[in-house]
Amino acid sequence: MNNWSAEAWRRVVESAPEGIVICDAQARDCPVLFVNGAFAEMCGYPVSALLGTNLRILQGTDRDQEARARLREALEKGEPARVLVRNYRPDGSLFWNEIVVQPVRSSAGQLTHFIGYHRDASDRLKGAERSSAGLPSWLREDRLTGLHSREYFEELLQRDWVLAQRDSHEIGLTLFDIDDLGAYNEKFDRSAGDACIRRVARVVGSAYRRRGDLVGRWEGGTFAVLTQGEAADKAAQYAQVVSQRVRDLLMHHPTAGAGRYVTLSAGIANLVPPRTLPLEGLVKACRAALKRAKQNGKDGIVTAEAGDFH
């Protein structure tokens, strides 16, 4: 295998049954450098029309997609991503593109390329048995952790947010984030980072078993928890328990702080939602609290302030 030529590898990629796209991570706008035949056939554009472009052209005017925002954020951080995006062929027909993006780095650790693996998920979406929330079963579970996928978690969060507004009961969102996960990956490699994520996911998932609790993987090493009613008032207490259990795992992290073990930061936002407040206000407040927890030295918990919701 080590004696294979670049041309031999190119033929292998070109003949792959799934769409493969390679983009330049160092150039502005990540232009496409290579597209295999399967991808060109799936999207309906000739290879020549895709080379040198950014694949956002496939979304046309349908740019307001949460999946696009998550993908953009992952690319900016140089992290892997898995999203489901609405794309359009030249004739205007819609297809659902399941994308898995992996960053490629040089031997010196410098980000050089992104490789995207693409599948047309339209038939699966049409034929899949849907839950009451509307998302097919194959998209409801995060593959790495077994928790709810972000897509499914967001559907359930939207449903419960509307109910909380209607019934005027308290609802809470907690975001846990593994501290210095990027440095952990650089030190031990990506597979070790994935193992770390899975262990933390088991701790978070096992801590929230009350009726109405929801736990999902938000992105990377970030986990989201929805709590309701009296549980929302005790969100900080539950977060403290989770954080301590993660510390008790004693997962060595040589580039962490004085403790030298993997820790979590957490942001909490809870309220009785007024009917005029969109769900984005809750998410924004929780993100702001998590950001402050990181700025305060990590391995801590911060609760959102009133101004964070607007």
C-alpha positions in Angstrom: 0.0 0.0 0.0 2.9 2.4 0.8 4.1 2.0 -2.8 0.9 3.2 -4.4 1.2 6.3 -6.5 -0.8 9.4 -6.1 -2.6 8.5 -9.3 -3.6 5.1 -7.9 -5.1 6.8 -4.8 -6.9 9.3 -7.0 -8.5 6.4 -9.0 -9.7 4.8 -5.7 -11.3 8.0 -4.5 -12.8 8.7 -7.9 -14.5 5.3 -8.0 -15.8 5.6 -4.4 -19.6 5.0 -4.3 -20.2 8.1 -2.0 -19.5 11.7 -2.9 -16.1 12.9 -1.9 -15.0 16.5 -2.0 -11.6 18.0 -1.0 -11.3 21.7 -0.1 -8.4 23.9 0.5 -8.5 24.9 4.2 -5.7 27.5 3.8 -7.3 29.5 1.0 -10.0 32.1 1.6 -13.5 30.6 1.3 -12.2 27.0 1.3 -12.4 26.5 -2.5 -13.0 23.0 -3.9 -9.9 21.3 -5.2 -11.3 17.8 -6.0 -14.7 16.3 -6.6 -15.3 12.7 -7.5 -17.9 11.5 -10.0 -20.4 10.3 -7.4 -20.7 13.8 -5.9 -21.1 15.4 -9.3 -23.8 12.9 -10.2 -25.6 13.5 -6.9 -25.6 17.3 -7.1 -26.2 17.6 -10.8 -23.3 20.0 -11.4 -20.4 19.1 -13.7 -17.0 18.8 -12.0 -15.7 21.8 -13.9 -18.5 24.0 -12.4 -17.6 23.0 -8.9 -13.8 23.3 -8.9 -12.6 26.5 -7.3 -16.0 27.3 -5.8 -17.4 27.2 -2.3 -20.1 24.5 -1.9 -22.6 27.1 -0.5 -23.7 27.4 -4.2 -25.6 24.2 -3.6 -27.9 25.9 -1.1 -29.0 28.6 -3.5 -31.0 31.2 -1.6 -31.9 28.7 1.2 -29.1 29.9 3.5 -31.0 30.2 6.8 -30.3 26.6 7.9 -29.1 25.8 11.4 -27.0 23.0 10.0 -25.1 25.5 7.8 -24.3 27.6 10.9 -23.0 24.5 12.7 -20.9 23.5 9.7 -19.4 26.9 9.4 -18.5 27.0 13.1 -16.8 23.6 12.9 -14.8 24.7 9.9 -13.7 27.9 11.6 -12.5 25.8 14.5 -10.9 23.2 12.3 -13.1 20.4 13.8 -15.0 17.5 12.3 -18.7 17.9 11.7 -21.7 15.9 10.7 -24.8 17.7 9.4 -27.8 17.3 7.2 -28.2 20.2 4.7 -30.9 21.1 2.1 -29.1 21.4 -1.2 -30.5 22.1 -4.7 -29.6 20.8 -8.2 -29.3 23.1 -11.2 -32.9 22.3 -12.1 -34.0 23.5 -8.7 -34.9 20.1 -7.3 -34.2 19.6 -3.6 -32.0 16.8 -2.1 -31.0 16.3 1.5 -27.2 16.1 1.7 -25.8 14.2 4.7 -22.2 15.5 5.1 -19.4 14.3 7.2 -16.4 16.7 7.2 -12.9 15.7 8.5 -10.0 18.2 8.8 -6.6 17.1 7.4 -3.4 18.4 9.0 0.2 18.2 8.0 2.8 16.3 10.1 3.5 19.6 11.8 -0.2 19.9 12.9 -1.1 22.7 10.4 -4.6 22.5 9.0 -4.3 22.0 5.2 -7.5 20.5 3.8 -11.1 19.5 4.6 -12.4 16.2 3.2 -16.2 16.0 2.9 -18.1 12.7 2.5 -21.5 13.2 1.0 -24.6 11.0 0.7 -28.1 11.8 -0.7 -30.4 11.2 2.3 -33.6 12.1 0.5 -34.9 8.6 0.1 -34.2 7.7 3.7 -36.0 10.8 4.9 -39.0 9.9 2.7 -39.1 6.3 3.7 -38.1 6.5 7.3 -40.7 6.0 10.0 -41.0 9.3 11.7 -41.5 10.0 15.4 -44.1 12.3 16.7 -41.5 15.0 16.7 -41.0 14.5 13.0 -37.4 13.4 12.8 -36.6 9.9 11.3 -35.2 7.3 13.7 -31.8 7.2 12.1 -31.2 10.8 12.9 -32.4 10.8 16.5 -29.2 9.3 18.0 -25.7 10.7 18.1 -23.5 8.0 16.7 -20.5 8.7 18.9 -22.2 8.9 22.3 -25.7 7.3 22.0 -27.3 10.5 23.4 -29.9 12.4 21.5 -28.5 14.0 18.3 -28.5 17.7 18.2 -31.2 17.7 15.5 -33.5 15.6 17.7 -32.7 17.5 20.9 -33.5 20.8 19.1 -36.8 19.5 17.9 -37.8 18.4 21.5 -36.5 21.6 22.9 -38.7 23.6 20.5 -41.7 21.5 21.5 -41.1 21.9 25.2 -40.4 25.6 24.9 -43.8 26.2 23.3 -45.4 24.2 26.1 -43.6 26.1 28.8 -44.7 29.4 27.3 -48.3 28.2 27.1 -48.4 26.7 30.6 -46.1 29.3 32.3 -43.8 26.8 33.8 -40.1 27.0 34.3 -37.7 25.5 31.8 -33.9 25.3 32.0 -31.0 24.7 29.6 -27.5 23.6 30.7 -24.5 23.4 28.4 -21.6 21.3 29.6 -18.3 21.7 27.7 -15.1 19.6 28.1 -12.3 22.0 29.0 -9.4 22.1 26.6 -10.6 19.2 24.4 -8.6 20.5 21.5 -5.4 20.3 23.4 -6.4 16.9 24.6 -6.8 15.7 21.0 -3.5 17.2 20.0 -1.7 15.4 22.8 -3.3 12.0 22.5 -5.0 11.9 19.0 -8.6 12.1 17.9 -9.5 8.6 18.8 -8.5 9.3 22.4 -10.6 12.5 22.3 -13.6 10.5 21.1 -13.1 8.0 24.0 -13.0 11.0 26.4 -16.2 12.4 24.9 -18.0 9.0 25.3 -17.0 8.7 28.9 -18.2 12.2 29.8 -21.4 11.5 27.8 -22.1 8.5 30.0 -21.7 10.6 33.1 -24.0 13.4 31.9 -26.6 11.0 30.6 -26.8 9.0 33.8 -27.2 12.1 35.9 -30.4 13.2 34.4 -33.1 10.6 34.8 -36.1 12.6 35.9 -39.2 12.9 33.9 -38.9 15.7 31.5 -35.1 15.7 31.4 -33.5 15.6 28.0 -29.8 15.1 27.2 -28.1 15.5 23.9 -24.7 16.0 22.3 -24.7 19.6 21.1 -21.4 19.6 19.2 -17.9 18.3 19.7 -17.3 18.0 23.5 -20.4 20.0 24.4 -23.6 18.4 25.8 -27.0 20.0 26.3 -29.5 19.2 29.1 -33.1 20.4 29.2 -34.7 20.5 32.7 -38.2 21.6 33.6 -40.2 22.7 36.6 -38.5 22.3 40.0 -35.5 20.6 38.3 -34.7 23.9 36.6 -34.3 25.6 40.0 -31.8 23.0 41.0 -29.9 23.0 37.7 -26.7 24.4 39.3 -26.8 21.7 42.0 -27.2 19.0 39.3 -24.4 20.6 37.3 -22.1 20.5 40.3 -22.7 16.8 40.7 -22.0 16.1 37.1 -18.8 18.2 37.2 -17.5 16.3 40.3 -18.3 12.9 38.7 -16.2 13.9 35.7 -13.3 15.0 37.9 -13.7 11.7 39.7 -13.0 9.8 36.5 -9.4 11.0 36.8 -8.8 11.2 33.1 -5.3 12.5 32.8 -4.9 15.8 30.9 -1.3 17.0 31.0 -2.0 20.3 29.4 -4.9 21.2 31.7 -4.7 23.4 34.8 -3.3 22.6 38.2 -5.6 19.5 38.5 -4.1 17.8 35.4 -7.4 16.0 34.8 -10.3 16.4 32.4 -12.9 18.9 33.7 -16.1 20.5 32.6 -17.3 24.1 32.4 -21.1 24.7 32.4 -23.5 27.5 31.6 -27.0 27.5 32.9 -30.1 29.4 31.8 -33.6 28.9 33.3 -36.8 31.0 33.4 -40.5 31.0 33.0 -40.5 32.0 29.3 -42.6 35.0 28.4 -44.6 34.5 25.2 -42.6 37.3 23.5 -39.2 35.6 24.0 -38.0 33.3 21.2 -36.2 30.1 22.0 -33.0 31.7 20.6 -33.1 33.9 23.7 -32.7 30.9 26.0 -29.9 29.4 23.9 -28.1 32.7 23.7 -28.2 33.2 27.4 -26.9 29.7 28.1 -24.0 30.2 25.6 -23.2 33.5 27.3 -23.1 31.8 30.7 -20.8 29.1 29.4 -18.5 31.6 27.8 -18.1 33.4 31.2 -17.4 30.0 32.9 -14.6 29.5 30.4 -13.3 33.1 31.0 -13.4 32.6 34.7 -10.7 29.9 34.5 -12.8 26.8 33.4 -13.9 23.9 35.6 -16.7 26.1 36.9 -20.5 26.8 36.6 -22.1 30.1 35.7 -25.8 30.9 35.6 -27.1 33.3 33.0 -28.1 36.9 34.0 -31.3 38.6 33.1 -29.6 40.7 30.3 -28.3 37.5 28.6 -31.7 36.6 27.3 -32.1 39.6 25.1 
